[in-house]
Amino acid sequence: MPHLLLFICIIFLTLFGCKQQPAAEQSEPAAPAISTNAGQDEAATGAEAEAAPETVRNTDAAFDLMNTESLGSLKLGLTQKEVLAQLGKPDAKSKAIIWEADGLTHQEWNYKTKGIVLDMSGQSENDFTLGSITITPPCTLKTKVGIGIGSPLTEVTNAYKSYIDPELSDTAYVVAGSVYGGVVFTFGNQKVSSVFIGAAAE
């Protein structure tokens, strides 16, 4: 009888040990997968971190272009006194209204005989500054690189190639910088028909 009990115990321990072994073996493959994914995540994060500054530089370049470009001696930021000294009184003014987009008071100054339309804006009509410029025929003003009404499409693309947004540009429009800040050229028969400096979208 003791021998029988000993024999049963040995069999039981043997079977129990065999059942436990596969469970230990099955748990091992999970570790390399975690390690590999972690490495990929770190690589992706690193790539995103390197790509981000490029977007920032492009955005900065767009606003730099908008703020430094000019048409003749007209450029954004001029006070209304400086504008009046250059162009005199406008032929027409729109009603001054507050825009929800920026909370500022805006008024359009239209120099019809000169082909110039200005958006003047500020906290009030007393502190207006030049917010955007649009020129159309018969305006003869040109940008710093000599682009104006009548300039060919090829001249514009060559002059502003480092700023052009290809997704928003074609043979009818060329956006140099961004619609949120830059220069927009409109074309008719592949020649400039209007030039806009400012933010076309908020």
Residue, then its C-alpha position, 0 to 999 in steps of 0.5 A: m500500500p505505501h508503494l502504491l501511494l508513492f507511485i501515485c504521487i510520482i505520477f501526479l507530480t510528473l503530470f502537474g509539472c508537464k502542464q505547467q511547462p507550456a504556460a511558461e514557454q507561451s509567456e516569453p514571446a510577448a517581450p520582444a514585441i513590446s521592445t520593437n514597438a517602443g523603438q518604432d514609437e521613439a523613431a516616429t516621435g523623433a521624426e515628428a520633432e525634426a519635421a516640426p521646425e520646417t513648418v514653423r519656418n514656412t509660417d514665419a516666412a509667409f508672415d515675413l513676406m507679408n510684413t516686408e513686401s510693399l507696392g511702391s512705398l505702400k506697406l502694411g502698418l503705415t498710419q493713416k497719416e502716412v497713407l494720406a501723405q502718400l495718396g491723399k484723401p480716398d475717393a470713397k470710404s466704406k462704413a467703419i465696422i467691427w470684425e468679429a474675427d479680430g475685434l478691430t474696427h475696419q474701413e475700406w479706403n477706395y482710390k478708384t482713379k488710382g486702382i488702389v483699395l486699402d483696408m484700414s483697421g484699428q481699435s478705433e477710427n482715430d488709430f487706423t493703420l494699413g491692414s491690407i492692400t489691393i491694386t488693380p488697373p490702372c495702378t502702376l505700383k510694383t512690388k520690391v522685385g518689380i512685379g505689378i499689373g501686367s507682369p507675366l505669370t512666369e515672372v511671378t513664379n520665378a520671383y516668388k518660387s521659394y514662397i509659393d504654396p503649390e496647393l493654392s496656386d495655378t494659372a489663375y492665382v498664385v499665393a506667395g506665403s499663405v492665405y493667412g498672410g502673404v501676397v496673392f496674385t490674380f491672373g487674366n490671360q497669364k498676366v497679373s490683373s490684381v495684387f493683394i498683400g495681407a491676410a485673405a483668411e482669418 
